[in-house]
Amino acid sequence: MRRVALVFALLLVAGPARATGAAIRWNTCEGPSNRNFACDRSTGSEVLVGSFQSPATIDLGGVEVYLRVTSSEGAVPSWWHMWAAGDCRRNSSSLSVDVSGETECQDPWLGQATGLYAPHSIDSRGLDLRMVIAVPQQAIQTITPEQSYAAFRLTINHARSNGAAACAGCDKPACIVIERMVLATPQKRDVELTTGISGLGGFGNIATWQGGTSTCGTGAPKTSTWGALKRRYQ
C-alpha cells in the first residue's frame, strides 16, 4: 500500500507542461482552414490569424512563432517569396499584433505588444518564417487553460509582382503550418506548442491555399521531425 501511495503521489507532482495547441486560420481565429482565390486581380488581400491555447495558467510575456510554407509541387512558387531582398513579391505581407478586433478568442496583448518577423531559411520543399512578439513588463497578463488567445494577424496582399514580371504560382496549392509556437514567461518556464488546437476541423495548426493537399503537409501535424526543426531554427 505504501508503494501504491508513493506512485500516486508522484503522479500528482507537476511535470513538463503539455501543449494544448496552436492554430492558424483564414480571416478569424476560428475561420476556414482553406482559402481559394482566382488570382485574377492585384488588389485586396488575405489574412491569416494565429492563435493558441495554453495547457497551464502562465504569465505571458511574449510568443515565438515558426511558420513553414510548403507546396504540393515541390519548391515553393515565387508568388510566396515575399520576405527577403530580391524576392518576387517582397513587401507583399505585413504582420500585425493588434488582435483587439478578434471576437472568437481573447486578446492577450491589450494593445501593447510589438512584433517582428523575417524569413529564416528556405530549402527545396519549403520556406520558413519566424515571428517574435512581446509586451513590456508592466503589460504581462496571466492567461488560463482552455481559453483561446489570438497571437497575430498576417496579411498577404494580392499584388502580382514586385516589379515588371508577374510572380508565378498563385494558383498552386500550398500549406502554411505553425510548426512550433513558444509561449514565453518572465519566470523562464516557457511552454512549447507543436500540435494543433483540436475542434477546428482538420489539423488546427495547418491552413491551406487553393485546396492544399496532403503532399504539402495537410496529412500530418508537423512536416518534419522535432530534431530536424531544432536544427533548422538554431
TAPEWO-V783327 format. One record per helix or strand of 3 or more residues. SS is the DSSP state (helix for helix, strand for strand). FROM is the first residue (numbers start at 0). LEN is the number of residues. Records with the same first field share a line. If there is no record, write none. Layout:
SS->FROM-LEN  FROM-LEN
This chain:
helix->1-11  77-3  136-3  213-3  225-7
strand->20-6  44-9  57-3  61-10  92-4  112-11  125-10  140-3  147-10  173-11  190-3  205-4
